[in-house]
Amino acid sequence: MKIVHPSAEVFFHYPVFVGSDNEGSESFELSEFIEKVGRTCYRSEEKIVPGSDKKFVKMITDRNHGAMLEHVVASCLFTCDRGVSHELVRHRLASFAQESTRYCNYSKDKFDGEISVIRPFGMSEFECRQWEAAVEACEKAYLAMINEGKCSPQIARSVLPTCLATKIWITANIREWMHIFSLRISLSAHPQMREIMCMALPFFIREMPELFRQYDAGDMMHEGVNETT
Ligand SMILES: Cc1cc2nc3c(=O)[nH]c(=O)nc-3n(C[C@H](O)[C@H](O)[C@H](O)COP(=O)(O)OP(=O)(O)OC[C@H]3O[C@@H](n4cnc5c(N)ncnc54)[C@H](O)[C@@H]3O)c2cc1C
């Protein structure tokens, strides 16, 4: 079995206006686009000037005019374990694409004939030994069911462990991402959930500090999170 590290990659969807051949195209920063959309409500488009976008985004957020934030979208590709991914897919307003244990056959060469797992952090030496023995037994049974028996991966998967590594894409609008961060970066969230959220957050803060800085808990941020991974 391979022990892999959790990770987060963030992709922002930047709006591009596609004009006619003569007009060319125009691309927008995320907050510029929110302002362009939001000012339609007040028909105050004439107030759009360089730098007005950040103030506008703050103003609508302070007023809970959150629907305007739904016009901007970001996708994250997380590598996490299946336990964490089960929690992520509870976010009903997001869209998902996840590595399938029905179709992926970890006995194949492209997976080096082994399963990939994520080791929880914070275990004692004793707990680590128990964990490794249990996961190795799962892998052994899975490979035997496929290689020596006649099992398809979708049946053999029932012995795979919760710590099996998975790749999952999540696409959601910025309002939903704020909601996800508010729940999943909090100290009451699962430590491994906080870990991947702490990895993704800096990218959101870099792109839209006016919306995401509030979830950065400074020194508290990495409490209970393994910073070596
Ligand atoms: C610390 C923690 C512990 C948890 N423990 C458990 C547990 O033990 N068992 C368990 O089953 N789950 C548990 N959950 C999952 C939790 O119940 C939610 O399913 C999950 O957090 C998604 O939250 P949400 O519904 O607010 O978000 P989303 O599905 O992302 O929805 C976003 C928002 O849209 C609105 N919304 C979405 N759908 C509806 C709807 N149908 N009707 C009205 N409004 C809607 C709500 O305002 C919602 O907050 C836990 C979550 C956390 C953070």
The ligand as an ORCA input file, in Angstrom:
! r2SCAN-3c Opt
* xyz 0 1
  C     -19.197     19.575     12.717
  C     -20.187     18.834     11.858
  C     -20.735     17.637     12.310
  C     -21.672     16.948     11.540
  N     -22.177     15.769     11.994
  C     -23.096     15.091     11.269
  C     -23.667     13.838     11.728
  O     -23.346     13.359     12.785
  N     -24.575     13.213     10.934
  C     -24.996     13.741      9.739
  O     -25.844     13.149      9.068
  N     -24.458     14.895      9.269
  C     -23.536     15.574      9.994
  N     -22.998     16.744      9.506
  C     -23.392     17.197      8.163
  C     -24.452     18.328      8.256
  O     -25.650     17.858      8.833
  C     -24.735     18.883      6.850
  O     -25.293     17.855      6.047
  C     -23.512     19.379      6.148
  O     -22.693     20.137      7.015
  C     -23.925     20.262      4.961
  O     -24.394     21.484      5.495
  P     -25.596     22.315      4.900
  O     -26.808     21.481      4.772
  O     -25.699     23.593      5.694
  O     -24.941     22.740      3.508
  P     -25.360     22.657      1.986
  O     -25.990     21.368      1.609
  O     -24.076     23.020      1.337
  O     -26.425     23.773      1.798
  C     -26.089     25.157      1.921
  C     -27.248     25.886      2.530
  O     -28.330     25.856      1.594
  C     -29.547     25.763      2.304
  N     -30.212     24.513      1.930
  C     -29.678     23.486      1.207
  N     -30.599     22.535      1.008
  C     -31.724     22.942      1.630
  C     -33.006     22.384      1.793
  N     -33.346     21.203      1.297
  N     -33.923     23.093      2.476
  C     -33.631     24.304      2.998
  N     -32.414     24.900      2.905
  C     -31.482     24.224      2.215
  C     -29.219     25.797      3.794
  O     -29.258     27.123      4.241
  C     -27.796     25.292      3.815
  O     -27.067     25.710      4.966
  C     -22.065     17.456     10.269
  C     -21.508     18.652      9.814
  C     -20.587     19.342     10.591
  C     -19.983     20.627     10.054
*
